[in-house]
């Protein structure tokens, strides 16, 4: 599937020479030799973890501390609820919140670059989002994906490192509608929120089934001209299309794509290395294969200047692709899956059939964890990419396991698995990456992609 956009990178203008434009607008990688990017997936962190000098956690965070850039997706609000002006919004999910001590602990772990655009960005309203911004700025963690309007939310943020300036653009396809940032229009002010890439979902069914759905649609009182379209059927708010393999198809919003790609180009023009982070749960947390729009969109982001695409969201590993010498991690799964949330909203209790007067917060969280019984949600990797002469020399994949067998209060904190367990994680990632033509060698429990 080809993502439709309305423009390509702008041609050389008559007001400046080609040499001037090429120098100013270059989208080539421009870092000092030895530059390393350590990347992980979702960071759902409720409390500080470096305070406890765990012999199992320390070796994991060293991968982050030794890198020039340590990236993760921050999937929580960091605020003091005793003083916060925020409140839980209706999001159909858990209300992630962390204590203020988490912000300096993120820095201590090694994180210096974090994505903010995801389905938990505004769990505690715009106020919680703003308070998180303040504490991250205070401890010196660069972040992107949120703002007081769409222009701010979509803009790149920058991190100065010893080997070059690194930019970050953070976006999400999975979000409560009210959390999508918007620009001002007429007398209406801009809306605070996150940087969204809207997707339109279609259900793919066999051709004979599509005809049955067409007949059902025609029999309904609100049947319209759309039912005569030979390509699809709209029934009860869902679009169905014919295809060889049943499943789901996703079409990205052309306006969002155009805007995001412009920001990608601008981000690269202002940095030596640009990371584009995409939080995407589609087609579902059950799928180890990304939604069908993701590859074309990732390729276009690289064409416009991205040096690395880092996917996260579905809580599981997905494959790795190398496109034009740049990595695409379609999902790096979970890094911290700390589910000891101090508070939850009433909606969450109701959603899981738990009476707040009878059940505790850990009770309702334990009920919610039924969706994550498979060990794959607690297995991932830390991906460390090393660049020489502005090209990827290698990517090392260090397996981690998030203490799946421990009690709820201690589950979700990463450690290095046994050698057989490490190899099993890497073998699964090998298979997921084969369709992209990516070869992962496994050497002593470490995955290696050599270029």
C-alpha positions in Angstrom: 0.0 0.0 0.0 1.4 3.4 -1.0 0.7 6.3 1.4 -0.8 9.1 -0.6 0.8 12.5 -0.1 0.3 15.8 -1.9 3.9 17.0 -2.2 7.5 15.8 -2.4 10.6 17.5 -0.9 10.7 21.0 -2.4 12.9 21.5 -5.5 15.8 24.0 -5.6 14.3 27.5 -5.6 15.5 30.2 -8.0 16.4 32.5 -5.1 19.3 30.3 -4.0 21.9 28.3 -5.8 21.8 24.5 -5.9 25.0 24.3 -3.8 23.5 26.6 -1.1 20.2 24.6 -1.0 22.1 21.2 -0.9 24.2 22.4 2.0 21.3 23.9 4.0 18.7 21.2 3.2 20.8 18.0 3.3 19.1 15.0 4.8 22.2 12.9 5.1 23.3 11.5 8.5 25.9 13.7 10.0 27.2 12.3 13.2 30.8 11.8 14.5 32.1 8.2 14.2 31.1 5.9 17.0 27.7 7.5 17.5 25.3 5.1 19.3 21.6 5.0 19.7 20.1 2.8 22.3 16.3 2.3 21.8 13.6 0.6 23.8 9.8 0.5 23.6 7.2 1.4 26.1 8.3 2.9 29.5 5.3 2.5 31.8 7.0 3.5 35.0 5.2 4.3 38.2 8.0 4.6 40.8 11.8 5.1 40.8 13.8 1.9 40.2 17.4 2.9 40.5 17.0 3.6 44.2 17.0 -0.2 44.7 20.4 -1.3 43.6 19.1 -4.4 41.9 21.8 -6.7 40.5 19.5 -7.7 37.7 18.3 -4.2 36.6 21.8 -2.5 36.6 23.2 -4.6 33.7 20.2 -3.6 31.6 20.3 0.1 32.1 24.1 0.1 31.4 23.1 -0.4 27.7 21.3 3.0 27.9 23.9 4.8 30.0 26.7 3.9 27.6 25.0 5.3 24.5 25.0 8.8 23.1 21.2 8.7 22.9 18.9 6.6 25.0 15.4 6.6 23.7 12.1 5.3 25.1 8.4 6.0 24.9 7.1 7.6 28.1 3.6 6.2 28.6 2.5 7.9 31.8 1.9 11.3 33.4 4.4 12.4 36.0 2.6 14.6 38.5 1.8 15.0 42.2 -1.9 14.3 42.3 -2.1 16.0 45.7 -1.4 19.3 44.0 -2.3 18.6 40.4 -5.1 20.4 38.6 -5.5 17.3 36.4 -8.3 14.8 36.5 -8.9 11.4 34.8 -10.4 11.8 31.4 -12.5 9.1 29.7 -10.1 7.0 27.8 -11.4 3.5 28.0 -8.2 2.3 29.6 -6.0 2.6 32.7 -5.0 6.0 34.0 -1.3 5.9 34.1 0.4 8.2 36.6 3.8 8.3 38.2 5.3 10.0 41.2 7.5 13.1 40.8 10.5 11.0 41.7 10.2 9.1 38.4 11.5 12.1 36.4 15.1 12.2 37.9 15.1 8.4 37.9 14.5 8.3 34.1 17.6 10.4 33.8 19.5 8.2 36.2 18.5 5.1 34.1 20.1 6.8 31.1 17.1 8.2 29.2 17.8 11.5 27.5 15.2 11.4 24.6 11.6 10.4 25.1 8.5 10.2 22.9 5.3 11.6 24.5 2.6 11.1 21.9 0.6 8.0 22.8 -2.8 6.8 24.0 -1.9 7.7 27.7 -0.6 11.2 27.0 -3.7 12.9 28.4 -4.8 10.4 31.0 -4.9 13.2 33.6 -6.1 15.8 31.2 -4.1 18.6 29.6 -3.0 19.7 33.1 -1.3 16.4 33.7 0.3 16.6 30.3 1.6 20.1 31.1 2.9 19.1 34.5 4.8 16.2 32.9 6.4 18.6 30.5 7.6 20.8 33.3 9.3 18.0 35.3 11.0 16.5 32.2 12.3 19.9 31.3 13.5 20.4 34.8 15.6 17.2 34.9 16.9 17.7 31.3 15.2 14.9 29.4 14.4 16.0 25.8 10.9 15.0 24.6 8.5 15.6 21.8 4.9 14.9 20.7 2.8 17.2 22.8 2.1 20.9 22.9 -0.3 23.8 23.3 -1.4 23.4 19.7 -0.7 21.1 16.7 2.2 23.1 15.5 4.0 22.6 18.8 3.0 19.0 19.2 4.2 18.1 15.8 7.5 20.0 15.9 10.8 18.4 16.4 12.7 18.6 19.8 16.4 18.5 20.0 19.1 16.9 22.1 22.8 18.1 22.1 25.2 15.2 22.3 29.0 15.0 22.1 28.7 13.3 18.6 26.0 15.5 17.1 22.6 17.2 17.5 19.7 14.7 17.6 16.2 15.6 16.7 13.0 13.7 17.6 9.5 13.7 16.2 6.9 11.8 18.1 3.5 10.8 16.7 0.7 8.3 17.5 -2.0 6.6 15.6 -3.7 5.4 18.8 -5.3 8.1 20.9 -8.6 9.3 22.5 -10.1 11.8 20.0 -10.2 14.7 22.5 -6.5 14.4 23.0 -5.6 15.3 19.4 -3.9 18.7 19.2 -5.3 21.3 16.8 -4.2 24.7 15.5 -6.2 27.8 15.7 -9.0 28.4 13.1 -10.8 31.8 12.9 -11.8 32.8 16.3 -11.2 29.4 17.9 -7.9 29.0 19.6 -5.6 26.0 19.2 -6.2 22.9 21.2 -3.5 21.4 23.4 -2.7 17.8 23.0 -0.7 15.2 21.0 0.7 14.8 17.5 -1.8 12.4 15.8 -1.7 10.4 12.6 -5.3 9.5 11.9 -6.0 6.2 10.3 -9.2 5.0 8.5 -9.8 1.3 9.1 -11.5 -1.1 6.7 -12.4 -4.7 7.4 -11.3 -7.0 4.5 -13.6 -9.9 3.7 -14.0 -12.4 0.8 -15.9 -11.0 -2.2 -18.9 -13.3 -1.6 -19.2 -12.1 1.9 -19.0 -8.4 0.7 -22.1 -9.0 -1.4 -24.0 -10.4 1.6 -23.0 -7.3 3.6 -24.1 -5.1 0.7 -27.6 -6.7 0.7 -27.8 -6.2 4.5 -26.8 -2.6 4.1 -29.4 -1.9 1.4 -32.1 -3.3 3.6 -31.5 -0.8 6.4 -33.5 2.5 6.5 -30.4 4.7 6.3 -29.0 3.0 3.1 -27.4 5.6 0.8 -25.6 6.0 -2.4 -22.4 4.7 -0.8 -23.9 1.2 -1.0 -23.6 1.3 -4.8 -19.8 1.7 -4.6 -18.3 -1.5 -6.1 -15.2 -1.2 -3.9 -16.6 -1.1 -0.4 -19.7 -1.4 1.7 -20.5 0.9 4.7 -22.5 -0.9 7.3 -23.3 0.4 10.8 -20.3 2.8 10.7 -17.8 0.1 9.5 -16.3 0.0 6.0 -15.9 -3.4 4.5 -13.7 -4.2 1.4 -13.1 -7.3 -0.7 -9.8 -9.0 -0.5 -8.0 -12.4 -0.7 -7.2 -12.6 3.0 -9.6 -11.5 5.7 -8.2 -8.9 8.1 -7.9 -5.1 8.5 -6.6 -2.4 6.2 -5.6 1.1 7.3 -5.4 4.3 5.2 -3.5 7.2 6.8 -5.0 10.7 6.6 -3.3 12.5 3.7 -3.3 15.8 5.5 -1.6 14.4 8.6 1.0 12.6 6.4 1.8 15.7 4.5 2.2 17.7 7.7 4.3 15.1 9.5 6.6 14.6 6.6 7.2 18.4 6.4 8.1 18.3 10.1 10.5 15.4 9.4 12.3 17.3 6.8 12.5 20.4 9.0 13.7 18.3 11.9 16.5 16.8 9.8 17.5 20.2 8.4 18.1 21.3 12.0 19.9 18.3 13.3 22.6 15.7 12.5 20.4 12.7 13.3 16.7 12.5 13.4 14.5 9.9 15.2 10.9 9.4 14.3 8.8 7.6 16.9 5.5 6.1 16.1 3.1 4.8 18.8 0.8 2.3 17.0 -1.3 -0.4 18.5 -2.9 -1.4 15.1 -4.0 -3.8 13.9 -4.1 -4.9 17.6 -1.9 -6.0 20.5 -2.4 -9.6 19.3 -0.5 -9.0 16.1 3.2 -9.4 15.6 2.9 -7.9 12.2 2.3 -4.1 11.9 -0.7 -2.5 10.2 -0.4 -2.4 6.4 0.2 1.3 6.2 3.3 1.2 8.4 6.0 0.1 5.9 5.1 2.7 3.3 4.8 5.5 5.8 8.2 4.5 7.5 9.9 4.5 4.1 8.6 7.9 3.3 9.7 9.3 6.6 13.2 8.0 5.8 13.0 9.5 2.3 12.3 12.9 4.0 15.2 12.7 6.4 14.6 10.3 9.3 17.7 8.3 10.4 15.8 5.8 12.5 12.1 4.9 12.9 11.2 3.5 16.3 7.8 1.9 16.7 6.1 1.1 20.0 2.6 0.5 21.4 1.4 -3.1 21.0 3.5 -4.3 23.9 5.2 -7.0 21.8 8.1 -7.3 19.5 7.7 -6.8 15.8 10.2 -7.2 13.0 13.2 -5.0 12.0 13.8 -3.6 8.6 16.8 -1.8 7.1 15.7 0.7 4.5 18.3 2.8 2.7 20.8 1.9 5.4 18.5 3.2 8.2 16.7 1.0 10.8 13.0 0.6 11.2 12.0 -1.0 14.4 8.3 -1.8 13.9 7.9 -2.4 17.7 10.3 -2.8 20.5 7.7 -4.1 22.9 7.9 -3.2 26.6 10.9 -2.0 28.5 9.3 -1.1 31.8 5.8 -2.6 32.4 5.4 -1.5 36.0 1.8 -2.0 36.8 1.8 -0.9 40.4 -0.3 2.2 39.6 -1.0 4.2 42.8 -4.5 5.3 41.6 -7.1 4.4 39.0 -10.2 6.2 37.7 -13.7 5.0 38.5 -14.2 4.3 34.8 -11.5 1.7 34.9 -13.1 -0.1 37.9 -16.4 -0.1 36.0 -14.8 -1.4 32.8 -13.5 -4.4 34.7 -16.6 -5.0 36.7 -14.9 -4.1 40.0 -16.8 -2.1 42.7 -14.3 0.5 44.1 -15.9 0.1 47.5 -14.9 -3.6 47.6 -11.8 -3.9 45.4 -8.4 -2.3 45.6 -6.4 -0.7 42.8 -4.1 -3.8 42.6 -7.2 -5.9 42.4 -8.5 -4.1 39.3 -5.0 -4.0 37.7 -4.7 -7.8 38.2 -8.0 -8.2 36.4 -6.8 -6.0 33.6 -3.6 -8.1 33.3 -5.6 -11.0 32.0 -5.0 -9.4 28.6 -1.3 -9.9 29.1 -1.0 -13.5 30.2 1.3 -14.5 27.3 5.0 -14.3 28.1 5.6 -12.4 24.8 4.4 -9.2 26.4 7.2 -9.5 28.9 10.0 -10.3 26.4 11.9 -7.6 24.4 15.2 -6.2 23.4 17.4 -3.2 23.9 18.5 -2.2 20.4 21.9 -0.4 20.2 22.8 1.0 16.8 26.4 2.1 16.1 27.3 4.4 13.2 30.7 4.8 11.5 31.3 7.2 8.6 27.6 8.1 8.9 26.5 4.6 8.1 25.1 1.9 10.4 28.0 -0.4 11.2 25.9 -2.8 13.3 22.8 -3.2 15.5 23.2 -5.2 18.6 20.0 -6.6 20.2 20.2 -7.4 23.9 17.3 -9.5 25.0 15.4 -8.6 28.2 12.8 -10.3 30.3 10.4 -8.4 32.5 10.1 -10.8 35.5 6.9 -12.4 34.2 6.8 -15.0 37.0 7.1 -12.5 39.9 4.2 -11.1 41.9 2.4 -8.0 40.6 4.3 -5.5 42.7 7.7 -6.7 41.3 6.6 -7.7 37.7 7.5 -5.6 34.7 11.1 -4.6 35.6 13.6 -5.8 33.0 16.5 -8.2 33.6 18.8 -10.2 31.3 17.4 -13.7 30.7 19.2 -17.0 30.8 21.1 -17.9 27.6 18.4 -20.3 26.4 15.7 -17.8 27.1 17.7 -15.0 25.3 18.2 -17.2 22.2 14.4 -18.0 22.2 13.6 -14.3 22.2 16.1 -13.6 19.4 14.9 -16.5 17.3 11.4 -15.2 17.4 12.7 -11.7 16.3 14.7 -13.4 13.6 11.5 -14.9 12.1 9.6 -11.6 12.4 12.4 -9.8 10.5 12.9 -12.3 7.7 10.1 -10.9 5.5 12.0 -7.6 5.4 15.2 -9.2 4.2 16.9 -8.6 7.6 19.3 -11.2 8.8 19.9 -11.4 12.6 22.9 -13.4 13.7 22.8 -14.9 17.2 26.1 -14.9 19.1 26.2 -15.8 22.8 22.7 -14.6 23.5 23.1 -11.3 21.6 21.4 -10.6 18.2 23.6 -8.8 15.7 22.6 -7.1 12.4 25.7 -6.3 10.4 25.8 -3.9 7.5 
